[in-house]
Amino acid sequence: MKIFVKNGLIIDPDLGLEAVGNLYIADEKVACIQTAAGNFGVLPSWSKEGSIGEDVTVIDATDKWVVPGLIDLHVHFRDPGFEYKEDIFTGCAAAAKGGFTTVCCMPNTKPVIDNAEIVKYIDEKTKRANGVNVLSIGSITKDQKGERLADIREMSQTTTRSTGIMGKGICAISEDGRSVMNAGLMLQGILEGKANGLMVFSHTEDDSLAGTSIGEELIVARDIMLAKEAAYPIHLCHISTKGSLEIIRKAKDDGIRVTAETGPHYFVLDKSNVGDEGNKKMNPPLRTKEDVEEVKRALQDGTLDAIATDHAPHSSGEKDCGYRKALNGVVGLETSFAMSYTALVRGGILTPSELIDKMSCKPAEILGADRGSIAVNKAADIAIIDVDKEYEIKAEDFVSKGKNSPFLGMKVYGKILYTLVEGKIVYAAE
């Protein structure tokens, strides 16, 4: 498929590029980037004036952003076992509508993603979805019971879509949904990950102190110490407190290889916003206004490397029951870019390039995946976005089965117009 994207603001932090230009796509890859300063790559023969034929799809991106496809390090597609909440097909549809071309699925499914059979099941189902890259995250322990390690090597050596993107059958290991509370076993998990080239994505919460700031901060500190002992990097999920950020900042200053993510709800909302709304119950919970300001500062100074959604769909009955009874979790794939752009770029916290770095380039780097850039000869994973488009977030507009967004009724800027995966249009706004 040949695609000509014309007159867009092309933003690629990896290339140091932020310029109006044209993008030419052929054979699933970026063929050429053309700007006033010159060309990256060679203009294809069909690009010449008057030669663009009917076999070329033309997208007018005037006054729109053209960026590397977004990458989400942290989603729950609920498949297998909880397909009434979400499945691979609806999850991929939500991802594409949100501008995401690659997502990483956490293992707390039923059965748990702890063996090659479940990894293959997800991969086979992904082949029948819309084309979004779905990478499985394997469980650290068998059945997430925290008693013995899962067969991490077996999962790593399974041939999947992930293998073609990052050379391993799964993209990481995690116990997300809970922490591995036995520190010795967690260290074994980090070391087994190291042996197989897989990073641990740490669910940063002490189960006995669930929901408290100290519960998050204890596991952040512990897992950083374990990563230092193992001499191998670790990634920390859904960071939400000032104390955690102070620990991470100190660890980075000391040269410990640690990366960390947060989600839009932790830099947009605080606990004063909760009321009795089940849609504002998540794990970790919303924090104080001071924590929110510290999360924004940490995004700005690089303490936080990435923005992830922790997309966690639930049925209406599981959320429309008041805060106390509601299950933890909120959806985020279809709102993440708009919330982040509105709060961080329009809010003066990040530049456009810095935002794309945290939503695409840096996640790719953390994974070790050959994505997150629209350089010539790279896979044409691309999002085209109208950042001037204002709209209200409404549950009825979601394609995810989950409607449990904490942002319903909010007005935001940033509408995804097109999402391309390997040069194929997998989403086009109506």
C-alpha positions as CSV (number, residue, x, y, z in Angstrom):
1,M,0.0,0.0,0.0
2,K,1.2,3.5,-0.9
3,I,0.3,6.5,1.2
4,F,1.2,10.1,0.8
5,V,0.7,12.2,3.9
6,K,1.1,15.9,2.9
7,N,1.7,19.1,4.7
8,G,1.7,17.8,8.3
9,L,3.7,18.9,11.2
10,I,6.1,15.9,11.5
11,I,7.3,15.4,15.0
12,D,9.9,12.7,15.7
13,P,12.0,13.2,18.9
14,D,14.4,10.4,17.9
15,L,15.2,12.3,14.7
16,G,15.1,15.7,16.4
17,L,12.5,16.6,13.8
18,E,9.7,19.0,14.2
19,A,8.9,20.5,10.8
20,V,6.1,20.8,8.3
21,G,6.5,18.4,5.5
22,N,5.4,15.3,3.5
23,L,5.6,11.7,4.4
24,Y,5.8,8.9,1.8
25,I,4.9,5.3,2.8
26,A,5.4,2.2,0.7
27,D,5.8,-1.5,1.4
28,E,4.9,-1.1,5.1
29,K,7.7,1.3,5.7
30,V,8.5,5.0,5.7
31,A,10.1,5.6,2.3
32,C,10.9,9.4,2.5
33,I,10.3,12.4,4.7
34,Q,10.3,15.7,2.7
35,T,10.7,19.1,4.5
36,A,11.8,22.5,3.5
37,A,15.3,21.7,4.9
38,G,15.7,18.7,2.7
39,N,14.7,15.1,2.4
40,F,15.3,12.1,4.6
41,G,15.5,9.2,2.2
42,V,14.9,9.1,-1.5
43,L,11.6,10.3,-3.0
44,P,9.8,7.4,-4.6
45,S,9.1,7.5,-8.3
46,W,5.4,7.8,-7.8
47,S,5.9,11.0,-5.7
48,K,6.8,13.2,-8.7
49,E,4.4,16.0,-9.7
50,G,1.5,14.6,-11.5
51,S,2.4,11.0,-11.1
52,I,0.5,10.1,-8.0
53,G,-2.0,7.6,-9.2
54,E,-5.2,6.0,-8.0
55,D,-3.2,3.3,-6.2
56,V,-1.8,6.0,-3.8
57,T,-3.9,7.0,-0.7
58,V,-3.5,10.7,-0.1
59,I,-4.0,12.1,3.4
60,D,-4.0,15.9,3.8
61,A,-2.5,16.6,7.2
62,T,-2.4,20.4,6.9
63,D,-2.3,21.9,10.5
64,K,-2.2,18.4,11.9
65,W,0.5,16.5,13.8
66,V,2.1,13.4,12.2
67,V,3.9,11.4,14.9
68,P,5.3,7.9,15.6
69,G,2.5,5.6,16.6
70,L,1.8,5.8,20.4
71,I,3.0,2.9,22.6
72,D,1.2,1.9,25.8
73,L,3.3,-0.1,28.2
74,H,0.4,-1.0,30.5
75,V,-3.0,-2.3,29.4
76,H,-5.5,-4.9,30.5
77,F,-7.4,-6.5,27.6
78,R,-9.0,-9.0,30.0
79,D,-8.6,-11.8,27.4
80,P,-8.7,-14.7,28.2
81,G,-11.2,-15.1,31.0
82,F,-13.0,-11.7,31.4
83,E,-14.1,-11.0,27.8
84,Y,-17.3,-9.4,29.1
85,K,-15.1,-6.5,30.2
86,E,-12.9,-6.4,27.1
87,D,-11.4,-8.7,24.5
88,I,-8.5,-8.5,22.1
89,F,-10.8,-7.2,19.3
90,T,-12.4,-4.4,21.2
91,G,-9.1,-3.6,23.0
92,C,-7.3,-3.2,19.7
93,A,-10.2,-1.1,18.3
94,A,-9.8,1.2,21.4
95,A,-6.1,1.4,21.0
96,A,-6.3,2.3,17.3
97,K,-8.9,5.0,18.0
98,G,-6.5,6.4,20.6
99,G,-3.5,6.6,18.2
100,F,-1.8,3.5,19.8
101,T,0.0,1.2,17.4
102,T,1.6,-1.1,20.1
103,V,0.2,-2.1,23.5
104,C,1.6,-4.3,26.2
105,C,-1.0,-6.6,27.9
106,M,-0.6,-7.3,31.6
107,P,-0.9,-11.0,32.8
108,N,-3.7,-10.9,35.3
109,T,-6.1,-12.8,33.0
110,K,-7.8,-16.1,33.7
111,P,-5.9,-18.3,33.1
112,V,-2.9,-16.1,33.9
113,I,-0.4,-15.4,31.1
114,D,2.3,-17.7,32.7
115,N,2.9,-20.2,29.9
116,A,3.5,-20.5,26.2
117,E,0.0,-21.8,25.5
118,I,-1.7,-18.6,26.7
119,V,0.9,-16.4,25.0
120,K,0.1,-18.2,21.7
121,Y,-3.7,-17.9,22.3
122,I,-3.3,-14.1,22.6
123,D,-1.1,-13.9,19.6
124,E,-3.4,-16.0,17.4
125,K,-6.4,-13.8,18.4
126,T,-4.4,-10.7,17.7
127,K,-3.8,-11.9,14.1
128,R,-7.6,-11.7,13.6
129,A,-7.9,-8.2,15.1
130,N,-7.3,-4.8,13.3
131,G,-3.5,-5.0,13.1
132,V,-2.4,-3.2,16.3
133,N,0.7,-4.8,17.8
134,V,-0.4,-6.6,21.0
135,L,2.6,-7.7,23.0
136,S,2.1,-10.0,26.0
137,I,3.7,-9.5,29.4
138,G,4.3,-12.8,31.2
139,S,3.6,-13.4,34.8
140,I,6.7,-13.5,37.1
141,T,5.2,-16.4,39.2
142,K,3.0,-19.3,38.3
143,D,-0.7,-18.4,38.4
144,Q,0.4,-15.1,40.1
145,K,0.5,-16.9,43.4
146,G,3.9,-15.6,44.4
147,E,5.1,-19.1,45.3
148,R,7.4,-20.2,42.4
149,L,8.6,-18.7,39.1
150,A,6.6,-19.1,35.9
151,D,8.4,-20.6,32.9
152,I,9.7,-17.3,31.8
153,R,12.2,-18.9,29.3
154,E,9.4,-20.9,27.6
155,M,7.3,-17.7,27.2
156,S,10.3,-15.8,25.9
157,Q,11.1,-18.4,23.3
158,T,7.6,-18.6,21.9
159,T,7.3,-17.3,18.4
160,T,4.8,-14.4,18.3
161,R,4.3,-10.9,16.9
162,S,6.5,-9.7,19.7
163,T,9.4,-11.8,18.4
164,G,9.4,-9.8,15.2
165,I,9.4,-6.5,17.0
166,M,11.8,-7.2,19.9
167,G,13.2,-10.7,19.4
168,K,11.3,-12.3,22.3
169,G,7.9,-14.0,22.5
170,I,6.8,-11.7,25.4
171,C,7.9,-8.1,25.9
172,A,8.4,-8.1,29.7
173,I,7.4,-9.9,32.9
174,S,5.2,-8.5,35.7
175,E,2.9,-9.6,38.5
176,D,0.6,-6.6,37.8
177,G,-2.5,-6.7,39.7
178,R,-0.4,-7.5,42.7
179,S,3.3,-7.4,43.8
180,V,5.6,-10.4,44.4
181,M,5.8,-9.9,48.1
182,N,8.6,-12.4,48.8
183,A,11.7,-10.2,48.1
184,G,13.9,-13.3,47.5
185,L,11.5,-14.6,44.9
186,M,11.2,-11.1,43.3
187,L,15.0,-11.0,43.0
188,Q,14.9,-14.5,41.3
189,G,12.4,-13.1,38.9
190,I,14.6,-10.1,38.0
191,L,17.5,-12.4,37.5
192,E,15.5,-14.9,35.3
193,G,14.3,-11.9,33.3
194,K,17.9,-10.8,32.9
195,A,18.8,-14.3,31.6
196,N,16.1,-14.0,29.0
197,G,16.5,-10.3,28.1
198,L,13.3,-9.3,29.7
199,M,12.7,-6.4,32.1
200,V,10.4,-6.7,35.2
201,F,7.5,-4.2,35.1
202,S,6.9,-3.8,38.9
203,H,3.5,-3.3,40.3
204,T,4.5,-0.8,43.0
205,E,2.3,-1.7,45.9
206,D,2.7,-3.6,49.2
207,D,-0.4,-5.8,49.4
208,S,-0.7,-5.4,53.1
209,L,-0.8,-1.6,52.8
210,A,-2.9,-1.4,49.7
211,G,-3.9,2.1,48.6
212,T,-1.6,3.9,50.9
213,S,1.3,6.2,49.9
214,I,3.7,4.2,52.0
215,G,2.6,1.0,50.4
216,E,3.7,2.3,47.0
217,E,6.9,3.9,48.3
218,L,8.1,0.7,50.1
219,I,7.8,-1.4,47.0
220,V,9.4,1.3,44.8
221,A,12.4,1.4,47.2
222,R,12.6,-2.4,47.6
223,D,12.4,-3.1,43.9
224,I,15.0,-0.5,43.0
225,M,17.3,-2.1,45.6
226,L,16.7,-5.5,44.1
227,A,17.4,-4.2,40.6
228,K,20.7,-2.8,41.8
229,E,21.6,-6.1,43.4
230,A,20.8,-7.9,40.1
231,A,22.6,-5.3,38.1
232,Y,19.7,-5.2,35.7
233,P,17.2,-2.4,34.9
234,I,13.6,-2.4,36.2
235,H,10.5,-0.5,35.2
236,L,8.1,0.9,37.8
237,C,4.4,1.1,37.0
238,H,1.7,3.7,37.7
239,I,3.8,6.0,40.0
240,S,1.5,8.4,41.9
241,T,3.2,9.9,45.0
242,K,5.8,12.5,45.8
243,G,7.7,10.1,48.0
244,S,8.0,7.5,45.2
245,L,9.3,10.2,42.9
246,E,11.9,11.3,45.4
247,I,13.2,7.7,45.6
248,I,13.3,7.3,41.9
249,R,15.0,10.6,41.3
250,K,17.7,9.7,43.9
251,A,18.2,6.2,42.3
252,K,18.7,7.8,38.9
253,D,21.1,10.3,40.3
254,D,23.0,7.3,41.8
255,G,23.2,5.6,38.4
256,I,20.7,2.8,39.1
257,R,19.0,1.8,35.9
258,V,15.3,2.4,36.6
259,T,12.5,3.8,34.5
260,A,9.0,4.8,35.6
261,E,5.6,5.6,34.2
262,T,2.5,7.4,35.3
263,G,-1.0,7.7,33.9
264,P,-3.1,10.7,32.9
265,H,-5.4,10.4,36.0
266,Y,-2.4,11.0,38.2
267,F,-1.5,14.4,36.7
268,V,-5.1,15.5,36.0
269,L,-7.2,14.5,39.0
270,D,-6.7,14.4,42.8
271,K,-8.6,12.7,45.6
272,S,-10.7,15.8,46.2
273,N,-12.3,15.0,42.8
274,V,-13.5,11.5,43.8
275,G,-16.9,12.0,45.6
276,D,-18.8,8.7,45.4
277,E,-17.9,8.0,41.8
278,G,-16.9,4.4,41.0
279,N,-15.3,5.5,37.8
280,K,-12.7,7.4,39.9
281,K,-11.6,4.3,41.8
282,M,-8.3,2.8,40.6
283,N,-5.2,1.2,42.0
284,P,-3.2,3.1,43.2
285,P,-5.9,5.6,44.1
286,L,-5.9,9.3,43.3
287,R,-3.6,11.2,45.5
288,T,-3.3,14.7,46.9
289,K,-3.0,17.9,44.9
290,E,0.7,18.1,46.0
291,D,1.3,14.7,44.6
292,V,-0.3,15.7,41.3
293,E,2.0,18.8,41.0
294,E,5.0,16.5,41.8
295,V,4.0,14.1,39.1
296,K,3.9,16.9,36.6
297,R,7.3,18.2,37.7
298,A,8.7,14.7,37.4
299,L,7.4,14.4,33.8
300,Q,9.0,17.7,33.1
301,D,12.4,16.9,34.6
302,G,12.6,13.3,33.3
303,T,12.2,11.4,36.6
304,L,9.1,9.9,34.9
305,D,10.0,8.4,31.5
306,A,6.7,7.4,30.1
307,I,2.9,7.9,30.1
308,A,0.9,4.7,30.2
309,T,-2.9,4.3,30.5
310,D,-3.3,1.2,32.8
311,H,-6.4,0.7,30.7
312,A,-8.6,-1.5,32.9
313,P,-12.2,-2.0,31.6
314,H,-15.0,-3.2,33.8
315,S,-18.7,-3.7,33.2
316,S,-21.2,-1.0,34.2
317,G,-22.4,-3.1,37.2
318,E,-18.9,-3.3,38.5
319,K,-18.4,0.5,38.5
320,D,-21.9,2.1,38.8
321,C,-22.2,1.1,42.4
322,G,-20.6,3.9,44.3
323,Y,-16.9,4.3,45.2
324,R,-16.7,1.9,48.1
325,K,-18.1,-1.1,46.2
326,A,-16.6,-0.4,42.8
327,L,-13.8,-2.5,41.4
328,N,-10.4,-0.8,40.8
329,G,-9.6,0.4,37.3
330,V,-10.3,2.9,34.6
331,V,-10.2,2.9,30.9
332,G,-7.8,5.2,29.1
333,L,-6.7,4.2,25.6
334,E,-9.2,6.5,23.9
335,T,-8.5,9.5,26.1
336,S,-4.8,9.3,26.9
337,F,-3.4,11.5,24.2
338,A,-6.1,14.2,24.5
339,M,-5.8,14.3,28.3
340,S,-2.0,14.4,28.1
341,Y,-1.9,17.0,25.4
342,T,-4.5,19.2,27.1
343,A,-2.9,19.0,30.5
344,L,0.7,19.0,29.7
345,V,1.3,20.8,26.4
346,R,-1.5,23.3,26.5
347,G,-0.8,23.5,30.3
348,G,2.8,24.5,29.6
349,I,4.5,21.4,31.2
350,L,5.9,19.7,28.2
351,T,6.7,20.6,24.6
352,P,5.1,18.7,21.7
353,S,8.3,16.8,21.2
354,E,8.6,15.9,24.9
355,L,5.0,14.6,24.9
356,I,5.6,12.3,21.9
357,D,8.9,11.2,23.5
358,K,7.0,10.0,26.6
359,M,4.1,8.4,24.6
360,S,6.1,6.7,21.9
361,C,9.9,7.0,21.7
362,K,10.7,6.3,25.3
363,P,8.3,3.4,25.7
364,A,9.9,1.8,22.6
365,E,13.3,2.3,24.2
366,I,12.2,0.8,27.5
367,L,10.9,-2.3,25.6
368,G,13.9,-2.5,23.3
369,A,11.5,-2.5,20.5
370,D,12.2,-1.4,16.9
371,R,9.3,1.2,17.0
372,G,8.8,4.7,18.3
373,S,10.3,6.5,15.3
374,I,9.2,7.4,11.7
375,A,12.7,7.4,10.4
376,V,13.2,6.1,6.8
377,N,12.9,2.4,6.5
378,K,11.2,2.0,9.9
379,A,7.8,0.4,10.1
380,A,5.2,3.0,9.2
381,D,3.5,3.0,12.6
382,I,2.0,6.5,12.6
383,A,-0.7,8.6,14.3
384,I,-2.1,11.8,12.6
385,I,-3.7,14.1,15.1
386,D,-5.8,17.3,15.0
387,V,-4.6,19.0,18.2
388,D,-6.9,22.0,17.6
389,K,-10.0,20.0,17.8
390,E,-11.9,20.5,21.0
391,Y,-14.5,17.9,22.1
392,E,-16.2,16.5,25.2
393,I,-15.3,13.0,26.5
394,K,-18.5,10.8,26.3
395,A,-18.9,7.2,27.2
396,E,-21.1,6.6,24.2
397,D,-18.3,7.5,21.9
398,F,-16.0,4.7,23.2
399,V,-15.4,1.6,21.2
400,S,-13.9,-0.2,24.3
401,K,-16.4,-2.4,26.1
402,G,-15.4,-0.5,29.2
403,K,-17.0,3.0,29.7
404,N,-15.4,3.5,33.1
405,S,-13.5,6.7,32.4
406,P,-12.7,9.2,35.2
407,F,-12.8,12.0,32.6
408,L,-16.4,11.8,31.4
409,G,-17.8,15.2,30.7
410,M,-14.4,16.9,30.5
411,K,-13.5,19.0,27.4
412,V,-10.2,18.3,25.8
413,Y,-8.1,19.0,22.7
414,G,-6.5,16.4,20.4
415,K,-8.5,14.2,18.2
416,I,-6.9,11.2,16.5
417,L,-7.7,11.3,12.8
418,Y,-5.7,8.3,11.5
419,T,-3.7,5.4,13.0
420,L,-1.4,3.4,10.7
421,V,0.3,0.2,11.6
422,E,3.0,-1.0,9.2
423,G,1.6,1.3,6.5
424,K,-2.0,0.0,6.9
425,I,-4.7,2.4,8.0
426,V,-6.3,0.7,11.0
427,Y,-8.3,3.6,12.1
428,A,-9.8,6.7,10.3
429,A,-12.1,9.1,12.1
430,E,-15.5,9.5,10.7
